[in-house]
């Protein structure tokens, strides 16, 4: 706006985002987070470079992962209506202030999306770019590094924005009924036809711009992002009232089947929120796509056909984190204090809800992977054990570190480092076996299956060990 109101709100959103995280994570923990991300990205890129991976391949994989990160970030559309109803408290205070600010709700939501793009571009993508370029540049001169880092950062930011806009546009079109679904199917069919006919889709993406900075590639990249966000602006409406509907009381019916009131409430919260159980499936679908890309990527690097069962089973087990995140999205333990429930009972209910939702969703996509990619019966069975074991392990680790706030620790450098180490130590050997060893011997399969069982036991043990700690902490809060 010409009077600067939108600019002022945007600045205040950025300031509040920084204030919130720095206050939550004691300043120094949060300020060191970009440094940790830089070191982590550099270490991963260096490991790939040492194993003989070409820098071009590293940069391609990085753009693909950032696009997926953007897709997942765009799932704010699933919670947009809920967030605007203030389910997330102080985090969405400015987004929810259209009635007190001279700005429309759509303008506020647009500013919120732009703020997230700028914020994460600086917090995540800049340190990732710096760490990756320094790791793969080798003996390249400082001038080349200085030129590559801004270019990589720019194309990664564009990739992130494209991914986020794609999800929001898809959600907007899906909410427009049959005409919207038909319009959504059109670009998917066009992309599929282009791939089948041998058209280089990369040419029209930010990664194509990274490879060659020509006017044509810059124009196609800008046009694709513009089209996506025009669709988003024209179709997604976070403030549209939901159609009136009549529902029969479901709590008692679900309770009789589930047997736990907290688990029943948690599952009903997801079912009745924007997106319903579809957002859990969406999160798992993104992880499924990432796994498929990583399997192909690993096969190109190693020259060995990866094991479908082991690779998909281990990685899809990570969906346990997003499932637990959805189960606790709008929860506050203080809400339960009005009922005759202990803190331990709350966590027991969350665990039961997780077991009813998380592993089952992962196994559904795992079955799809087996139908698509095939594999031996033994590897399929071991992969299923690994999936359940990893899901339980990540649940127990997350509960032990974060309690009912799994999202908050992501910007706490110390907790994030501990969580990352806890994931890397058991998973890397499993993934190496799944990606780089073929065929897998019976002894190795037995060891992998045993490791899945051990991870499940460790996860449950961490969950049980965390109950006294969180009971004391929440009761004293």
C-alpha positions in Angstrom: 0.0 0.0 0.0 1.1 3.5 -0.7 0.7 4.6 2.9 3.1 1.9 4.2 0.6 0.0 6.3 1.3 -3.4 4.7 5.1 -2.7 5.0 4.8 -1.9 8.7 2.8 -5.0 9.4 5.3 -7.1 7.4 8.2 -5.7 9.5 6.4 -6.3 12.7 5.7 -9.9 11.7 9.4 -10.5 11.0 10.3 -8.8 14.3 7.8 -10.9 16.2 9.0 -14.1 14.6 12.5 -13.4 15.8 11.4 -12.3 19.2 9.3 -15.4 19.7 12.0 -17.8 18.8 14.8 -16.0 20.6 12.6 -15.9 23.8 11.6 -19.5 23.5 15.2 -20.7 23.0 17.1 -18.4 25.3 18.7 -16.2 22.6 22.0 -17.9 22.1 20.5 -21.3 21.3 18.5 -19.8 18.5 21.2 -17.5 17.2 23.5 -20.5 16.7 20.9 -22.4 14.7 22.0 -21.0 11.3 25.6 -21.9 12.2 24.6 -25.5 13.0 22.6 -25.7 9.7 25.7 -24.5 7.7 27.9 -27.1 9.3 25.4 -29.9 8.9 24.8 -29.0 5.2 28.5 -28.7 4.6 29.2 -32.1 6.2 26.6 -33.8 4.2 27.8 -32.3 0.9 31.4 -33.1 1.8 30.5 -36.7 2.4 28.8 -36.9 -1.0 31.8 -35.3 -2.6 34.3 -37.7 -1.0 32.2 -40.7 -2.3 32.7 -39.4 -5.8 29.4 -37.5 -6.3 29.6 -34.8 -8.9 28.9 -31.2 -7.6 26.2 -30.9 -10.2 24.4 -33.9 -8.7 24.7 -32.5 -5.2 23.2 -29.2 -6.3 20.4 -31.0 -8.1 19.5 -33.0 -5.1 19.6 -29.9 -2.9 17.1 -28.1 -5.1 14.9 -31.2 -5.0 14.9 -31.3 -1.2 14.3 -27.6 -0.9 11.3 -27.9 -3.3 9.9 -30.7 -1.0 10.5 -28.5 2.0 8.5 -25.7 0.3 5.7 -28.2 -0.5 5.5 -29.2 3.1 5.7 -25.6 4.3 2.8 -24.8 2.0 0.7 -27.2 4.0 -0.1 -24.1 6.1 -3.1 -24.2 3.9 -4.4 -27.2 5.8 -4.3 -25.2 9.0 -5.0 -21.8 7.6 -8.6 -21.7 8.6 -7.8 -23.1 12.1 -4.9 -20.7 12.5 -7.2 -17.8 11.6 -9.5 -18.9 14.3 -6.6 -18.5 16.8 -6.0 -22.2 17.5 -2.3 -21.4 17.6 -2.5 -18.6 20.1 0.1 -15.8 20.0 1.9 -17.2 17.0 -1.0 -16.0 14.7 -2.0 -12.9 16.6 -1.1 -10.5 13.7 -2.6 -12.8 11.2 -5.9 -12.8 13.1 -6.1 -9.0 13.5 -8.1 -8.0 10.4 -10.9 -6.7 12.6 -8.5 -4.3 14.4 -6.1 -3.4 11.5 -7.1 -1.5 8.3 -6.0 -4.5 6.2 -8.0 -7.3 4.7 -7.6 -10.8 6.0 -6.3 -12.0 2.6 -3.6 -9.2 2.7 -2.6 -10.3 6.2 -2.3 -13.9 5.1 -0.3 -12.9 2.1 2.1 -10.9 4.2 2.4 -13.9 6.5 3.4 -16.2 3.6 5.9 -13.6 2.3 7.3 -13.2 5.8 7.8 -17.0 6.1 9.6 -17.0 2.7 12.0 -14.3 3.7 12.5 -15.6 7.2 13.4 -19.2 6.2 15.4 -18.1 3.2 17.7 -16.3 5.6 17.5 -18.8 8.5 17.8 -22.0 6.5 18.7 -21.5 2.8 21.5 -19.0 3.2 23.5 -21.2 5.6 22.7 -24.3 3.5 24.0 -22.5 0.4 27.2 -21.4 2.1 27.9 -24.8 3.7 27.3 -26.7 0.5 29.3 -24.5 -1.8 32.3 -24.4 0.6 32.1 -28.2 0.9 32.0 -29.0 -2.9 34.1 -26.2 -4.2 37.4 -27.9 -3.3 40.3 -25.9 -4.5 38.2 -23.3 -6.3 39.2 -19.7 -5.7 37.3 -17.4 -3.3 35.9 -15.5 -6.3 34.1 -18.5 -7.7 32.7 -19.3 -4.2 31.6 -15.7 -3.8 29.8 -15.9 -7.1 28.2 -19.3 -6.6 26.8 -18.7 -3.1 24.5 -15.8 -4.0 23.4 -17.7 -7.2 22.6 -20.9 -5.3 20.8 -19.0 -2.5 18.7 -17.2 -5.0 17.6 -20.3 -6.9 17.0 -22.2 -3.7 14.8 -19.4 -2.4 12.9 -19.5 -5.7 12.6 -23.2 -5.5 11.2 -22.9 -1.9 8.7 -20.3 -3.0 7.6 -22.4 -6.0 7.1 -25.4 -3.7 5.1 -23.5 -1.1 3.0 -21.8 -3.8 2.3 -25.1 -5.5 0.8 -26.6 -2.4 -1.3 -23.5 -1.6 -2.6 -23.4 -5.2 -3.4 -27.1 -5.1 -5.3 -26.7 -1.9 -7.2 -23.8 -3.3 -8.1 -25.6 -6.4 -9.1 -28.7 -4.5 -11.5 -26.6 -2.5 -13.3 -25.4 -5.6 -15.1 -28.6 -6.3 -15.1 -30.5 -9.6 -14.0 -27.6 -11.8 -11.1 -26.9 -9.4 -10.0 -30.5 -9.4 -10.2 -30.6 -13.2 -8.0 -27.5 -13.4 -5.6 -29.0 -10.9 -5.3 -32.2 -13.0 -4.5 -30.2 -16.2 -0.9 -29.2 -15.2 -0.3 -32.6 -13.7 -1.3 -34.3 -17.0 0.8 -31.7 -18.9 3.9 -32.4 -16.8 3.4 -36.1 -17.2 3.1 -35.8 -21.0 6.2 -33.6 -21.2 8.2 -36.1 -19.2 6.9 -39.0 -21.4 7.9 -37.2 -24.5 11.4 -36.4 -23.3 11.0 -32.7 -22.6 13.6 -31.4 -20.2 11.4 -30.0 -17.4 14.4 -28.9 -15.5 14.9 -26.1 -18.1 11.8 -24.4 -16.7 12.7 -24.6 -13.0 15.0 -22.5 -10.7 17.6 -25.3 -11.0 17.7 -24.7 -14.7 18.4 -21.1 -13.9 21.2 -22.2 -11.6 22.8 -24.2 -14.4 22.6 -21.4 -17.0 21.6 -17.8 -16.3 19.9 -17.0 -19.6 17.0 -14.6 -20.2 14.8 -17.5 -21.4 15.4 -19.5 -18.2 14.9 -16.5 -16.0 11.7 -15.7 -17.8 10.3 -19.2 -17.6 11.2 -19.5 -13.9 9.6 -16.2 -13.1 6.5 -17.1 -15.2 6.0 -20.4 -13.4 6.2 -18.8 -10.0 3.9 -16.0 -11.1 1.3 -18.5 -12.4 1.4 -20.6 -9.3 0.8 -17.6 -7.0 -1.9 -16.1 -9.2 -3.7 -19.4 -8.9 -3.1 -19.4 -5.1 -4.4 -15.8 -4.8 -7.4 -16.6 -6.9 -8.5 -19.9 -5.4 -7.3 -20.2 -1.8 -9.5 -18.4 0.7 -8.5 -19.0 4.3 -11.4 -16.9 5.6 -14.3 -18.5 3.6 -16.9 -19.8 6.0 -17.3 -23.5 6.1 -20.6 -24.9 4.7 -23.1 -25.4 7.5 -23.4 -29.1 8.3 -25.0 -31.3 10.9 -23.0 -33.9 12.6 -24.1 -36.5 15.1 -22.2 -36.8 18.5 -19.2 -39.0 17.7 -17.1 -38.8 20.9 -18.8 -41.7 22.7 -18.9 -43.9 19.6 -15.2 -43.4 18.9 -14.4 -43.7 22.6 -16.1 -47.1 22.8 -13.9 -48.3 19.9 -10.6 -46.7 21.0 -10.9 -47.1 24.7 -9.1 -43.9 25.7 -10.6 -40.5 26.0 -7.4 -38.5 25.2 -6.7 -40.7 22.2 -10.3 -40.2 21.1 -10.1 -36.4 21.5 -6.8 -36.2 19.6 -8.0 -38.2 16.6 -11.3 -36.2 16.6 -9.3 -33.0 16.7 -7.5 -34.0 13.5 -10.7 -35.3 11.9 -12.6 -32.1 12.5 -9.8 -29.6 11.7 -9.2 -28.1 8.3 -7.9 -30.9 6.0 -8.9 -33.7 8.3 -6.9 -36.9 8.1 -5.9 -35.7 4.6 -3.1 -33.6 6.0 -1.6 -36.7 7.7 -1.7 -38.5 4.4 -0.3 -35.4 2.6 2.7 -35.3 4.9 3.4 -39.0 4.4 2.9 -38.6 0.6 5.6 -35.9 0.5 8.0 -38.3 2.4 7.1 -41.1 0.0 8.0 -38.8 -2.9 11.3 -37.9 -1.3 12.1 -41.5 -0.7 11.5 -42.4 -4.3 13.8 -39.6 -5.4 16.5 -40.7 -3.0 16.3 -44.3 -4.1 16.8 -43.2 -7.7 19.6 -40.8 -6.7 21.4 -43.5 -4.7 21.1 -45.9 -7.5 22.8 -43.4 -9.9 25.6 -42.8 -7.4 26.4 -46.3 -6.3 25.4 -48.2 -9.5 23.7 -50.7 -7.2 19.9 -51.2 -7.2 18.7 -50.1 -3.8 16.5 -52.4 -1.7 12.9 -51.1 -1.9 11.9 -52.7 1.4 14.8 -51.5 3.5 15.1 -48.0 2.0 11.4 -47.2 1.9 10.7 -48.8 5.3 13.4 -46.9 7.1 12.6 -43.5 5.6 8.8 -43.8 5.8 9.2 -44.5 9.5 10.2 -40.9 9.8 6.6 -39.9 9.2 6.1 -40.6 12.9 7.4 -37.1 13.6 4.8 -35.4 11.4 2.0 -37.6 12.8 2.9 -36.7 16.4 3.0 -33.0 15.3 -0.5 -33.2 14.0 -1.7 -35.0 17.1 -0.4 -32.2 19.3 -0.9 -29.2 16.9 -3.6 -27.4 18.9 -3.0 -28.9 22.3 -2.0 -27.3 25.6 -1.6 -29.5 28.6 -3.3 -26.9 30.8 -6.5 -27.6 28.9 -6.6 -31.1 30.5 -6.2 -29.8 34.0 -9.9 -29.0 34.2 -10.6 -32.7 33.9 -9.6 -35.5 36.3 -6.7 -36.5 34.2 -3.0 -36.8 35.1 -0.2 -35.6 32.8 0.7 -39.3 32.4 -2.8 -40.1 31.2 -2.5 -37.4 28.5 0.8 -38.9 27.2 -0.7 -42.4 27.3 -3.6 -41.2 25.2 -1.3 -39.5 22.7 0.8 -42.7 22.4 -2.4 -44.8 21.8 -3.6 -42.3 19.1 -0.1 -42.3 17.5 -0.1 -46.1 17.3 -3.6 -46.1 15.7 -2.6 -43.5 13.1 1.2 -43.1 12.5 2.4 -46.7 11.7 -0.8 -47.5 9.7 -0.3 -44.5 7.4 3.3 -45.3 6.9 2.5 -49.0 6.2 -0.1 -47.9 3.6 2.5 -45.9 1.6 5.0 -48.7 2.2 2.6 -51.2 0.5 2.2 -48.8 -2.4 6.0 -48.7 -2.7 6.2 -52.5 -2.8 3.5 -52.7 -5.5 5.3 -50.0 -7.5 9.0 -51.1 -7.0 8.7 -54.7 -6.1 11.1 -56.6 -3.9 11.6 -60.0 -2.2 9.3 -61.2 0.5 12.1 -61.3 3.1 13.1 -57.7 2.4 9.5 -56.5 2.4 8.9 -58.1 5.8 12.1 -56.6 7.3 11.3 -53.2 5.8 7.9 -53.3 7.5 9.5 -54.1 10.9 12.0 -51.2 10.3 9.1 -48.8 9.5 7.3 -49.6 12.7 10.5 -49.6 14.7 11.7 -46.2 13.4 8.2 -44.7 13.9 8.2 -45.8 17.6 11.8 -44.7 18.0 11.2 -41.2 16.6 8.0 -40.9 18.7 9.8 -41.8 21.9 12.8 -39.5 21.2 10.5 -36.6 20.3 8.4 -37.0 23.4 11.5 -37.3 25.6 13.0 -34.1 24.2 10.0 -31.9 23.6 6.9 -33.2 25.5 3.7 -31.9 23.9 5.6 -29.3 21.8 7.4 -31.2 19.0 7.7 -28.1 16.8 9.3 -25.8 19.3 12.6 -27.6 19.5 13.3 -27.3 15.8 15.0 -23.9 16.4 16.7 -24.8 19.6 20.2 -25.6 18.4 21.1 -27.9 21.3 17.9 -29.9 21.1 18.0 -30.1 17.3 21.6 -31.3 17.4 20.7 -34.0 20.0 17.7 -35.0 17.9 19.7 -35.1 14.7 22.4 -37.3 16.3 19.8 -39.6 17.8 18.3 -40.1 14.3 21.6 -40.3 12.4 23.4 -42.9 14.5 20.9 -45.7 14.1 19.5 -44.8 10.6 22.7 -44.1 8.6 24.0 -47.8 8.8 20.5 -49.0 7.9 20.3 -46.7 4.9 23.8 -47.5 3.7 22.8 -51.2 3.7 19.5 -50.5 1.9 21.1 -48.1 -0.7 24.5 -49.6 -1.4 24.5 -53.4 -0.7 22.9 -55.8 -3.1 21.9 -58.5 -2.7 21.3 -58.5 1.1 22.3 -61.7 2.8 20.0 -63.6 5.2 22.3 -62.7 8.1 22.2 -59.0 7.2 18.4 -59.0 6.8 18.1 -60.7 10.2 20.4 -58.0 11.7 18.3 -55.2 10.1 15.1 -56.7 11.4 16.6 -57.0 14.8 17.7 -53.4 14.7 14.1 -52.4 13.9 12.9 -54.3 17.0 15.6 -52.7 19.1 14.6 -49.2 17.9 11.0 -49.9 18.8 11.9 -51.0 22.3 14.2 -48.0 22.8 11.5 -45.6 21.6 8.9 -47.1 24.0 11.5 -47.0 26.8 12.3 -43.3 26.1 8.6 -42.5 26.1 8.1 -44.2 29.5 11.2 -42.6 30.9 9.9 -39.2 29.9 6.6 -39.4 31.8 7.9 -38.5 35.3 10.0 -35.6 33.8 7.1 -34.0 31.9 4.6 -34.7 34.7 6.8 -32.7 37.1 7.5 -30.0 34.6 3.9 -29.4 33.5 2.5 -29.5 37.0 5.0 -26.9 38.1 4.4 -24.6 35.1 
